[in-house]
Amino acid sequence: MTTPELVCSSCGRTYSDQWRCQCGGVLDFAQQPLPEYDRPDPGQFDTRDGLWSFDMFIPVEKGPSLGEGMTPLIPSSTWDAQFKLEYVSPTGSFKDRGATTTISHAIACGADRVVEDSSGNAGAAIATYAAQAGIDAEIYVPAEVKESKLRAIERAGATPVRIEGGRQAVTDACIDAVESGDAWYASHSWSPAFFAGTATFAYEVALQRDWSVPDAIVMPLGHGTLFLGVYRGFKALSEAGWIDSVPRLLGAQAAGYAPIASELHEVPEGENDVADGIQIREPTRKQQLLDAIAETDGDAIAIAEDAVQTELDRLHRKGFYVEPTSAIAPAALAAYRESGTLAKDADVVMPLTGHGMKT
């Protein structure tokens, strides 16, 4: 396998295999692959290889796969929107998209052991795809991690490492292990390969809508692994000439953990502990997220706990058995419509990001 060149978004240094630039900046692939042909007939597009059916846009070569991607896109009259059911992914969350590409990249870089820090879903996904590839994994988790997510990590044969303190303490401990040892950092917030995987969400939405795009995508926003990936995916489709416009990207952050929303608005006091999957105070790619919002006429708002709980109950009653963090997107949709940010009849797609069995 070949390893694509990486470039620092801050200083321009290039690398073949590095998790962070010497200057501290984040790295991205130097080139975004684009097809040199017109968009295919959606009815003739072969999707049997899941998200890897879009390998013409993916900068890494295919490695371990469990059939991830091509999740259903279904309309809901209750929310007057379309839901993309990411929670039916192999490990129960959209993080499988990034895990398959990240572990594929790790293998191309010669890794035989990976480490990751995660509050749950990303760790379970990286552990599972590392197991599929036959490489060792250690997942750094908060000491109070949910038992269901801990079991998912352990059953894949990975070693969980519990860290006391907040989410940042977990990341710091994992980085210390990377810099003092010989493990490859399979980070869902630092690795550009992870975002190449989550970008496939955009390719699928466009295909499932016959190469049309909605007015807006409303989605949870923590580290922004889905948000930024979706932006890059639609941007690549636009540059390839396969779509005519990029939708507005509207983020939903948990109150008390809203560093992006607080740059744009006054945010409510208190903490939202229901949407625990996005309790991130220092997103790794904060400036890139703000740029994506600006470039798509998007926005980010903070959502209180009670609004998320209300939507979670509604989702469950309607047959969408999702984990609590998933419910922040429909809660934000209501807020965006109420404020006039979104027209009442706007065409909207929302991901339901994680399965309820993981709570």
C-alpha positions as CSV (number, residue, x, y, z in Angstrom):
1,M,0.0,0.0,0.0
2,T,1.1,3.6,-0.7
3,T,0.9,6.4,1.9
4,P,-0.4,9.7,0.6
5,E,1.4,12.9,1.5
6,L,0.3,14.8,4.6
7,V,0.4,18.6,4.9
8,C,0.1,20.9,7.9
9,S,-2.8,23.3,7.7
10,S,-0.8,25.9,9.7
11,C,2.7,26.0,8.4
12,G,2.7,23.9,5.2
13,R,5.3,21.3,6.3
14,T,4.7,17.9,4.7
15,Y,5.1,14.4,6.0
16,S,4.6,10.8,5.0
17,D,3.6,9.5,8.4
18,Q,3.0,11.8,11.4
19,W,0.1,12.4,13.7
20,R,0.7,16.1,14.3
21,C,3.0,18.7,12.8
22,Q,6.1,19.9,14.6
23,C,4.4,23.3,15.0
24,G,1.4,21.7,16.7
25,G,-0.9,22.1,13.7
26,V,-3.2,19.5,12.4
27,L,-2.4,17.5,9.3
28,D,-4.5,16.8,6.2
29,F,-4.0,14.8,3.0
30,A,-2.2,17.0,0.5
31,Q,-4.5,15.9,-2.3
32,Q,-8.2,15.2,-2.4
33,P,-8.8,12.5,-5.1
34,L,-11.5,13.4,-7.6
35,P,-13.0,11.4,-10.4
36,E,-12.2,12.6,-13.9
37,Y,-15.6,11.6,-15.3
38,D,-19.1,12.8,-15.1
39,R,-21.4,11.7,-12.3
40,P,-22.8,8.2,-13.0
41,D,-26.5,7.4,-13.4
42,P,-27.6,6.9,-9.7
43,G,-29.6,3.8,-10.7
44,Q,-26.4,2.2,-12.2
45,F,-24.0,3.1,-9.3
46,D,-22.7,-0.1,-7.7
47,T,-22.9,0.2,-3.9
48,R,-22.1,-3.4,-3.0
49,D,-18.8,-2.4,-1.5
50,G,-20.5,-0.1,1.0
51,L,-18.7,3.3,1.6
52,W,-15.7,1.9,-0.3
53,S,-17.9,2.1,-3.4
54,F,-16.8,5.8,-3.4
55,D,-13.1,4.9,-3.5
56,M,-12.6,7.4,-6.3
57,F,-12.9,10.1,-3.6
58,I,-11.0,8.3,-0.8
59,P,-7.2,9.0,-0.4
60,V,-6.3,5.7,1.3
61,E,-6.5,2.2,-0.1
62,K,-9.1,-0.2,1.3
63,G,-8.1,-2.3,4.3
64,P,-10.3,-4.0,6.8
65,S,-14.0,-3.6,6.2
66,L,-17.2,-4.9,7.8
67,G,-19.7,-3.7,5.1
68,E,-20.0,-0.2,6.7
69,G,-21.7,2.6,4.9
70,M,-24.7,2.9,2.6
71,T,-27.0,3.4,5.6
72,P,-30.7,4.0,4.9
73,L,-32.0,7.5,4.2
74,I,-35.6,7.7,5.1
75,P,-38.2,10.5,5.3
76,S,-40.0,11.3,8.6
77,S,-43.2,13.3,8.5
78,T,-43.0,13.8,12.3
79,W,-39.9,16.0,11.9
80,D,-40.5,16.9,8.2
81,A,-37.0,15.9,7.4
82,Q,-34.9,12.9,6.3
83,F,-33.0,10.7,8.7
84,K,-29.8,8.9,7.7
85,L,-29.7,5.9,10.0
86,E,-26.0,5.7,11.0
87,Y,-26.9,3.7,14.1
88,V,-27.3,0.5,11.9
89,S,-23.5,0.5,11.3
90,P,-21.5,-2.6,12.3
91,T,-20.5,-1.3,15.7
92,G,-23.6,0.9,16.1
93,S,-22.4,4.4,15.2
94,F,-21.1,6.6,12.3
95,K,-17.6,6.2,13.7
96,D,-17.2,3.0,11.7
97,R,-16.8,5.2,8.6
98,G,-13.7,6.8,10.1
99,A,-12.4,3.6,11.6
100,T,-12.3,1.6,8.4
101,T,-10.2,4.4,6.7
102,T,-8.1,5.1,9.7
103,I,-7.0,1.5,10.3
104,S,-6.5,1.1,6.5
105,H,-4.1,4.1,6.7
106,A,-2.4,2.7,9.8
107,I,-1.7,-0.6,7.9
108,A,-0.3,1.4,4.9
109,C,2.0,3.2,7.4
110,G,3.3,-0.2,8.7
111,A,1.5,0.0,12.1
112,D,1.2,-3.2,14.2
113,R,-0.3,-1.5,17.3
114,V,-2.6,1.5,17.6
115,V,-3.9,3.6,20.4
116,E,-6.9,5.9,20.6
117,D,-8.7,8.1,23.2
118,S,-12.4,8.0,23.2
119,S,-15.5,8.4,25.4
120,G,-17.0,5.3,23.7
121,N,-18.1,5.0,20.1
122,A,-14.8,5.9,18.4
123,G,-12.9,3.6,20.7
124,A,-15.3,0.7,20.0
125,A,-15.0,1.3,16.3
126,I,-11.2,1.5,16.3
127,A,-11.0,-1.6,18.5
128,T,-13.3,-3.5,16.2
129,Y,-11.5,-2.6,12.9
130,A,-8.1,-3.2,14.5
131,A,-9.3,-6.7,15.4
132,Q,-10.5,-7.2,11.9
133,A,-7.0,-6.2,10.7
134,G,-5.3,-8.4,13.3
135,I,-3.4,-5.6,15.0
136,D,-3.3,-4.7,18.7
137,A,-5.2,-1.7,20.1
138,E,-5.3,0.2,23.4
139,I,-8.2,2.5,23.9
140,Y,-7.9,5.3,26.5
141,V,-11.2,6.0,28.1
142,P,-12.7,8.1,30.9
143,A,-12.8,6.2,34.2
144,E,-16.6,6.6,34.3
145,V,-17.1,5.2,30.7
146,K,-20.4,3.4,30.1
147,E,-20.1,-0.3,30.7
148,S,-21.8,-1.1,27.4
149,K,-19.1,0.8,25.5
150,L,-16.3,-0.7,27.6
151,R,-17.6,-4.2,26.8
152,A,-17.6,-3.4,23.1
153,I,-13.9,-2.4,23.3
154,E,-13.0,-5.5,25.4
155,R,-14.9,-8.0,23.3
156,A,-12.9,-6.8,20.2
157,G,-9.7,-7.8,22.1
158,A,-8.5,-4.3,22.7
159,T,-7.1,-3.1,26.0
160,P,-9.1,-0.3,27.7
161,V,-7.0,2.1,29.7
162,R,-9.2,4.0,32.3
163,I,-8.0,7.6,33.0
164,E,-9.3,9.7,35.9
165,G,-10.3,13.3,35.2
166,G,-12.0,15.0,32.4
167,R,-12.1,14.2,28.7
168,Q,-8.9,16.3,28.1
169,A,-7.1,14.2,30.7
170,V,-7.8,11.1,28.6
171,T,-6.5,12.7,25.5
172,D,-3.3,13.9,27.3
173,A,-2.6,10.4,28.7
174,C,-3.0,8.9,25.2
175,I,-0.7,11.4,23.6
176,D,1.9,10.7,26.3
177,A,1.7,7.1,25.4
178,V,2.1,7.8,21.7
179,E,5.1,10.0,22.2
180,S,6.9,7.7,24.6
181,G,6.2,4.4,22.8
182,D,5.9,2.8,19.5
183,A,2.1,2.9,18.9
184,W,0.4,4.5,16.0
185,Y,-2.1,7.2,17.0
186,A,-5.5,6.2,15.4
187,S,-7.1,9.4,16.6
188,H,-10.6,10.3,15.4
189,S,-9.9,14.0,15.9
190,W,-6.3,14.2,14.6
191,S,-6.1,11.6,11.9
192,P,-7.0,12.9,8.4
193,A,-8.0,9.4,7.4
194,F,-10.9,9.5,9.8
195,F,-12.4,12.5,8.1
196,A,-11.9,10.9,4.7
197,G,-14.1,8.1,6.1
198,T,-16.8,10.4,7.5
199,A,-16.9,12.3,4.2
200,T,-18.6,9.3,2.6
201,F,-21.8,10.3,4.5
202,A,-22.0,13.2,2.0
203,Y,-21.4,11.0,-1.0
204,E,-24.1,8.6,0.0
205,V,-26.7,11.3,0.7
206,A,-26.1,12.8,-2.7
207,L,-26.4,9.5,-4.4
208,Q,-29.5,8.5,-2.5
209,R,-31.1,11.7,-3.5
210,D,-30.2,11.3,-7.2
211,W,-27.3,13.7,-7.0
212,S,-29.4,16.5,-5.4
213,V,-28.5,17.9,-2.0
214,P,-30.7,19.2,0.8
215,D,-30.9,22.8,1.9
216,A,-29.2,21.9,5.1
217,I,-27.6,19.1,7.2
218,V,-28.3,19.4,10.9
219,M,-25.9,17.2,13.0
220,P,-24.3,16.8,16.4
221,L,-21.0,18.7,16.9
222,G,-18.3,17.7,19.4
223,H,-14.9,17.2,17.9
224,G,-16.6,17.6,14.6
225,T,-15.5,14.3,13.1
226,L,-18.8,14.0,11.2
227,F,-19.4,17.7,10.7
228,L,-16.0,18.4,9.1
229,G,-16.1,15.1,7.1
230,V,-19.5,16.0,5.7
231,Y,-18.2,19.4,4.7
232,R,-15.2,17.9,2.9
233,G,-17.4,15.3,1.2
234,F,-19.9,17.8,-0.3
235,K,-17.0,20.1,-1.2
236,A,-15.3,17.2,-3.1
237,L,-18.6,16.4,-4.9
238,S,-19.0,20.0,-5.9
239,E,-15.4,20.2,-7.2
240,A,-16.0,17.0,-9.2
241,G,-19.1,18.6,-10.7
242,W,-21.3,15.8,-9.4
243,I,-23.5,18.3,-7.4
244,D,-24.5,21.9,-8.0
245,S,-24.2,23.3,-4.5
246,V,-23.0,22.5,-1.0
247,P,-25.8,22.4,1.7
248,R,-25.7,24.6,4.8
249,L,-24.1,22.8,7.7
250,L,-25.8,23.4,11.0
251,G,-24.2,22.1,14.2
252,A,-25.8,21.1,17.5
253,Q,-23.6,21.4,20.6
254,A,-24.4,20.4,24.2
255,A,-24.9,23.3,26.6
256,G,-21.9,23.6,28.8
257,Y,-19.7,22.1,26.1
258,A,-20.2,24.5,23.2
259,P,-16.9,26.1,22.1
260,I,-18.0,26.6,18.5
261,A,-21.5,27.9,19.3
262,S,-20.0,30.3,21.9
263,E,-17.9,31.9,19.1
264,L,-21.1,32.7,17.3
265,H,-23.8,33.3,19.9
266,E,-24.6,33.7,23.6
267,V,-25.1,30.2,24.9
268,P,-27.4,28.9,27.7
269,E,-26.0,28.3,31.1
270,G,-25.9,24.9,32.7
271,E,-24.6,21.6,31.4
272,N,-26.2,19.1,29.0
273,D,-25.3,15.7,30.4
274,V,-27.8,13.8,28.2
275,A,-25.8,14.4,25.0
276,D,-22.7,12.9,26.6
277,G,-21.1,11.8,23.3
278,I,-20.2,15.4,22.4
279,Q,-19.0,16.8,25.7
280,I,-15.9,18.4,24.1
281,R,-14.6,21.7,25.3
282,E,-11.5,21.9,23.1
283,P,-12.1,20.5,19.6
284,T,-8.8,19.6,17.9
285,R,-9.9,21.3,14.6
286,K,-11.8,24.2,15.9
287,Q,-10.7,26.7,13.3
288,Q,-11.5,24.3,10.5
289,L,-15.0,23.8,11.9
290,L,-15.5,27.6,12.1
291,D,-14.3,27.9,8.5
292,A,-16.7,25.2,7.3
293,I,-19.6,27.0,9.0
294,A,-18.7,30.3,7.4
295,E,-18.2,28.8,4.0
296,T,-21.6,27.1,3.9
297,D,-23.6,29.9,5.6
298,G,-24.0,27.5,8.4
299,D,-24.3,27.9,12.2
300,A,-23.8,26.2,15.5
301,I,-26.0,26.5,18.6
302,A,-26.0,25.0,22.1
303,I,-28.9,22.9,23.1
304,A,-30.1,22.4,26.7
305,E,-30.6,19.0,28.3
306,D,-34.4,19.0,28.5
307,A,-34.8,19.6,24.8
308,V,-32.6,16.6,24.0
309,Q,-34.5,14.4,26.4
310,T,-37.8,15.4,24.9
311,E,-36.6,14.5,21.4
312,L,-35.0,11.3,22.6
313,D,-38.4,10.2,24.0
314,R,-40.1,11.1,20.7
315,L,-37.5,9.2,18.6
316,H,-37.9,6.1,20.7
317,R,-41.7,6.3,20.4
318,K,-41.4,6.5,16.7
319,G,-39.2,3.4,16.4
320,F,-35.8,5.1,16.2
321,Y,-33.8,3.3,19.0
322,V,-30.9,5.7,19.2
323,E,-28.5,6.7,22.0
324,P,-29.1,10.1,23.7
325,T,-26.6,12.2,21.7
326,S,-28.4,11.4,18.5
327,A,-31.4,13.3,19.7
328,I,-29.6,16.6,19.8
329,A,-29.9,17.0,16.0
330,P,-33.8,17.0,15.9
331,A,-33.7,19.2,19.0
332,A,-31.5,21.7,17.1
333,L,-33.7,21.4,14.0
334,A,-36.7,22.7,16.1
335,A,-34.6,25.6,17.4
336,Y,-33.3,26.5,14.0
337,R,-36.8,26.6,12.6
338,E,-38.1,28.6,15.6
339,S,-35.4,31.2,15.2
340,G,-35.9,31.6,11.5
341,T,-32.4,30.3,10.7
342,L,-34.2,27.6,8.7
343,A,-37.4,28.1,6.8
344,K,-40.3,25.9,8.0
345,D,-40.3,24.1,4.6
346,A,-36.5,23.8,4.3
347,D,-35.3,20.4,2.9
348,V,-33.2,18.9,5.8
349,V,-31.2,15.7,6.4
350,M,-30.1,14.6,9.8
351,P,-27.9,11.7,10.9
352,L,-29.0,9.5,13.8
353,T,-25.5,8.8,14.9
354,G,-25.5,6.0,17.5
355,H,-27.5,3.0,18.6
356,G,-29.6,2.9,21.8
357,M,-28.0,-0.4,22.9
358,K,-24.8,1.5,23.5
359,T,-26.3,3.6,26.4
